[in-house]
Amino acid sequence: MPTGIYIRTEKHKKNWFKKGQLNILNDPIIKKKMIEAKTGMKYEPFSEEHKRNIGKANKGKKHTKEYSDMCSYMAKTGIIGMKGKKHTEGTKEKMRQWHIENPNRKFKDTSIELKVEAELIRRGINYQKQVPLCKIAIVDFYLPEYRIIIQADGDYYHRFPEHIKKDKYQDLILTFNGFNVYRFWGKEINKNISSCINKLKLKT
C-alpha cells in the first residue's frame, strides 16, 4: 500500500460514524497518525508493563487544581469517560451549581447582549454582567439600584420547549426573591433596543 493512504475497514467506518458523530479518538489508527503528524515522531502505544510502571510512579501524587477542573469539565461535558452513562438528579444539580458558582467561568458576549450593553451605557444606567443569582441562574444583566434583571434571549436557543420551561422556572424563583425580570427576544433587540429599555420600570 502506498505511504500516506489509509483505507478504513468496516469496523473503523462504524466507529467513525457511530451515532452520527466523528469519534476520532476512538480510532487507534487515526489517533496514531494524528500524534505522529503533530509531533513528527513515531508513536507506539504504551505496553501494559509501562502503564503499570507509570501508575506506580504516580502513586500518592495529587493533581493540580487546574488539572482537576479540566478533567471535571471534560467528564461533565461528555468529552471523556461518559459514553452511555447517565447522571443522577443529585449529580445534575451539583453540576448546575458548579456552573453557576464557578468563579473562573468565561462568557462570550452575543451580538444582542452587546446592543443591550451599549444602550445601558448610552443612558448612564449602572449594570453588572453575567451575575449568578439565587443559586439558580446566571443573568445577562443586573441593575442593582433597581433590582432589575435583563435577559437577552436568542431566537433559536430559547424557543425550544425545554428551555422555555427552564426560563419560566428561573423567572418564578427570581421574582419570588424580589427581582424584576425582563426578557427580550433577539428580534426585539435587533429591531429597536431603545424600545426594549424603555419598558424597564426604573425608579427615580
Helices and strands as residue ranges (DSSP letters): H 10-17, G 18-20, G 24-26, H 28-39, H 48-58, H 65-76, H 89-101, H 111-123, E 128-133, E 137-143, E 148-153, G 157-159, H 161-176, E 180-185, H 186-191, H 193-198
